[in-house]
Amino acid sequence: MAEAWDSELVTQVFGYLLALSTEFTKEWESNDMRATIFKVLLGWIVLSVTAIQLAWKWYGPTVNNIYYRQGMGGQNGGTPEYPSNFPMWESSSTESLKTHRE
């Protein structure tokens, strides 16, 4: 019984998609300005996504290295691993960490 219900649902969904695509095709053919705007915006999105992918391919490792936290206390490679203004218990992994109540 569940299989019959599933196939009925799939048939209905395909019917709705076919009706939507038919209506979209009729609108597309009747309005040239709307089609031109759609093509321009679609081209702009494709160009933007391509440019982002290429930029990330070339500059991604550099950006990642700048913002990647290195060690327990260091960030960007510029701060020491154990800053002098923090007690040593924060950097020691053998002791339990203190809570805000202590």
Backbone as CSV, one residue per row, in Angstrom:
resi,resn,N_x,N_y,N_z,CA_x,CA_y,CA_z,C_x,C_y,C_z
1,MET,0.821,-1.185,0.000,0.000,0.000,0.000,0.870,1.255,0.000
2,ALA,1.973,1.218,0.722,2.852,2.378,0.780,3.510,2.632,-0.566
3,GLU,3.808,1.544,-1.308,4.428,1.710,-2.618,3.471,2.381,-3.594
4,ALA,2.194,2.045,-3.525,1.199,2.660,-4.405,1.069,4.143,-4.083
5,TRP,1.103,4.488,-2.796,1.002,5.883,-2.383,2.233,6.657,-2.840
6,ASP,3.421,6.052,-2.736,4.655,6.698,-3.169,4.665,6.952,-4.669
7,SER,4.226,5.967,-5.459,4.207,6.149,-6.909,3.177,7.204,-7.310
8,GLU,2.070,7.265,-6.574,1.061,8.284,-6.836,1.604,9.681,-6.543
9,LEU,2.362,9.806,-5.457,2.969,11.083,-5.090,4.009,11.510,-6.120
10,VAL,4.813,10.581,-6.568,5.833,10.879,-7.580,5.166,11.313,-8.884
11,THR,4.089,10.645,-9.260,3.361,11.011,-10.475,2.798,12.416,-10.369
12,GLN,2.243,12.764,-9.212,1.707,14.110,-9.004,2.818,15.161,-9.071
13,VAL,3.949,14.886,-8.460,5.060,15.838,-8.466,5.553,16.059,-9.897
14,PHE,5.708,14.985,-10.652,6.127,15.134,-12.051,5.096,15.901,-12.868
15,GLY,3.825,15.692,-12.579,2.767,16.438,-13.267,2.849,17.930,-12.972
16,TYR,3.078,18.276,-11.699,3.223,19.684,-11.322,4.461,20.301,-11.974
17,LEU,5.554,19.560,-12.020,6.774,20.075,-12.650,6.578,20.267,-14.153
18,LEU,5.884,19.353,-14.791,5.610,19.483,-16.222,4.732,20.700,-16.497
19,ALA,3.706,20.911,-15.679,2.829,22.077,-15.844,3.613,23.370,-15.621
20,LEU,4.485,23.384,-14.627,5.296,24.563,-14.346,6.248,24.863,-15.498
21,SER,6.887,23.840,-16.016,7.811,24.054,-17.130,7.077,24.504,-18.392
22,THR,5.883,23.986,-18.623,5.086,24.415,-19.784,4.701,25.879,-19.646
23,GLU,4.256,26.272,-18.460,3.881,27.666,-18.221,5.102,28.587,-18.349
24,PHE,6.242,28.153,-17.821,7.476,28.936,-17.926,7.879,29.113,-19.384
25,THR,7.741,28.064,-20.191,8.089,28.138,-21.611,7.186,29.117,-22.350
26,LYS,5.892,29.104,-22.045,4.964,30.041,-22.676,5.319,31.482,-22.313
27,GLU,5.605,31.728,-21.048,5.988,33.075,-20.603,7.306,33.498,-21.247
28,TRP,8.229,32.578,-21.353,9.548,32.862,-21.941,9.399,33.298,-23.401
29,GLU,8.570,32.591,-24.138,8.390,32.896,-25.556,7.624,34.193,-25.776
30,SER,6.770,34.567,-24.839,5.933,35.748,-25.037,6.598,37.046,-24.586
31,ASN,7.653,36.987,-23.796,8.239,38.206,-23.248,9.747,38.192,-23.472
32,ASP,10.206,38.877,-24.510,11.638,38.895,-24.837,12.463,39.653,-23.811
33,MET,11.921,40.740,-23.252,12.668,41.534,-22.280,12.951,40.722,-21.022
34,ARG,11.971,39.993,-20.556,12.148,39.162,-19.366,13.211,38.084,-19.627
35,ALA,13.196,37.509,-20.806,14.179,36.490,-21.167,15.579,37.086,-21.227
36,THR,15.698,38.295,-21.760,17.003,38.953,-21.849,17.544,39.268,-20.459
37,ILE,16.694,39.779,-19.590,17.126,40.082,-18.215,17.545,38.800,-17.502
38,PHE,16.781,37.744,-17.703,17.117,36.464,-17.069,18.486,35.973,-17.537
39,LYS,18.743,36.066,-18.828,20.025,35.618,-19.370,21.185,36.450,-18.824
40,VAL,20.986,37.762,-18.736,22.041,38.636,-18.212,22.328,38.307,-16.747
41,LEU,21.287,38.161,-15.944,21.492,37.855,-14.519,22.101,36.472,-14.320
42,LEU,21.671,35.506,-15.111,22.252,34.171,-15.008,23.728,34.195,-15.384
43,GLY,24.065,34.933,-16.443,25.467,35.068,-16.824,26.291,35.752,-15.752
44,TRP,25.714,36.765,-15.096,26.414,37.475,-14.025,26.679,36.546,-12.836
45,ILE,25.711,35.734,-12.489,25.893,34.794,-11.372,26.966,33.772,-11.711
46,VAL,26.937,33.227,-12.917,27.935,32.235,-13.319,29.327,32.858,-13.318
47,LEU,29.450,34.075,-13.836,30.736,34.768,-13.845,31.238,35.038,-12.428
48,SER,30.349,35.463,-11.543,30.738,35.757,-10.161,31.199,34.505,-9.434
49,VAL,30.456,33.423,-9.572,30.837,32.177,-8.893,32.162,31.656,-9.441
50,THR,32.365,31.769,-10.738,33.629,31.343,-11.336,34.787,32.184,-10.819
51,ALA,34.596,33.501,-10.733,35.646,34.383,-10.223,35.964,34.082,-8.766
52,ILE,34.947,33.798,-7.967,35.173,33.456,-6.554,35.960,32.154,-6.446
53,GLN,35.603,31.166,-7.251,36.319,29.887,-7.216,37.786,30.057,-7.613
54,LEU,38.036,30.818,-8.662,39.423,31.038,-9.091,40.210,31.821,-8.044
55,ALA,39.598,32.850,-7.454,40.288,33.630,-6.428,40.597,32.769,-5.212
56,TRP,39.650,31.912,-4.815,39.902,31.055,-3.655,40.993,30.036,-3.969
57,LYS,41.030,29.564,-5.206,42.063,28.604,-5.597,43.449,29.236,-5.479
58,TRP,43.575,30.495,-5.922,44.880,31.154,-5.895,45.228,31.716,-4.524
59,TYR,44.269,32.366,-3.833,44.566,33.067,-2.586,44.071,32.336,-1.341
60,GLY,43.367,31.239,-1.493,42.818,30.524,-0.341,43.857,30.087,0.670
61,PRO,44.956,29.453,0.243,45.959,29.047,1.227,46.569,30.232,1.981
62,THR,46.758,31.353,1.311,47.307,32.531,1.979,46.338,33.049,3.034
63,VAL,45.075,33.148,2.674,44.065,33.621,3.625,43.942,32.653,4.787
64,ASN,43.964,31.370,4.508,43.865,30.367,5.553,45.050,30.458,6.515
65,ASN,46.242,30.659,6.002,47.422,30.767,6.863,47.394,32.025,7.711
66,ILE,46.807,33.093,7.210,46.740,34.334,7.990,45.814,34.168,9.191
67,TYR,44.667,33.519,9.003,43.655,33.445,10.049,43.614,32.118,10.791
68,TYR,44.517,31.215,10.518,44.516,29.921,11.183,45.180,30.059,12.544
69,ARG,44.504,29.602,13.587,45.051,29.676,14.942,46.121,28.593,15.092
70,GLN,47.306,29.013,15.476,48.413,28.081,15.625,48.738,27.924,17.105
71,GLY,48.657,26.707,17.591,48.964,26.442,18.995,47.822,26.844,19.910
72,MET,48.062,26.740,21.224,47.023,27.053,22.204,46.777,28.557,22.317
73,GLY,47.822,29.347,22.364,47.633,30.768,22.625,47.955,31.655,21.461
74,GLY,48.470,31.127,20.395,48.908,31.971,19.299,47.900,32.068,18.181
75,GLN,47.883,33.225,17.559,47.051,33.415,16.375,47.873,34.210,15.378
76,ASN,47.778,33.866,14.121,48.494,34.528,13.052,50.003,34.355,13.161
77,GLY,50.453,33.514,14.035,51.882,33.283,14.170,52.612,34.424,14.844
78,GLY,51.917,35.463,15.313,52.589,36.629,15.880,52.654,36.643,17.387
79,THR,51.832,35.849,18.049,51.842,35.860,19.511,52.516,34.596,20.012
80,PRO,53.188,34.684,21.140,53.846,33.490,21.667,52.827,32.458,22.117
81,GLU,53.265,31.221,22.217,52.349,30.155,22.602,51.895,30.317,24.047
82,TYR,52.744,30.818,24.919,52.415,31.030,26.322,52.624,32.504,26.656
83,PRO,51.599,33.343,26.532,51.766,34.756,26.831,52.116,34.961,28.301
84,SER,52.918,35.977,28.585,53.401,36.193,29.944,52.317,36.713,30.865
85,ASN,51.243,37.326,30.349,50.222,37.863,31.236,49.169,36.834,31.638
86,PHE,49.271,35.604,31.166,48.348,34.546,31.559,49.078,33.547,32.443
87,PRO,48.397,33.026,33.458,49.048,32.008,34.289,49.299,30.727,33.494
88,MET,50.257,29.945,33.940,50.649,28.741,33.224,49.560,27.662,33.231
89,TRP,48.577,27.694,34.171,47.555,26.643,34.212,46.709,26.640,32.950
90,GLU,46.580,27.785,32.245,45.770,27.825,31.031,46.415,27.054,29.885
91,SER,47.744,26.971,29.900,48.424,26.316,28.791,48.830,24.882,29.120
92,SER,48.625,24.448,30.328,49.013,23.098,30.709,47.864,22.129,30.444
93,SER,48.141,21.045,29.760,47.085,20.095,29.435,46.914,19.037,30.525
94,THR,47.827,18.963,31.512,47.722,17.944,32.547,46.790,18.373,33.663
95,GLU,46.570,19.655,33.866,45.696,20.132,34.928,44.300,20.399,34.373
96,SER,43.308,20.336,35.248,41.944,20.615,34.802,41.767,22.125,34.622
97,LEU,40.886,22.481,33.690,40.644,23.883,33.423,39.726,24.453,34.494
98,LYS,39.952,25.710,34.864,39.128,26.340,35.867,37.837,26.844,35.230
99,THR,36.775,26.851,36.036,35.490,27.348,35.545,35.324,28.794,35.968
100,HIS,34.239,29.421,35.548,34.024,30.817,35.888,33.687,31.002,37.369
101,ARG,33.324,29.937,38.085,32.987,30.042,39.504,34.222,30.045,40.393
102,GLU,35.331,29.546,39.878,36.517,29.437,40.728,37.289,30.718,40.789
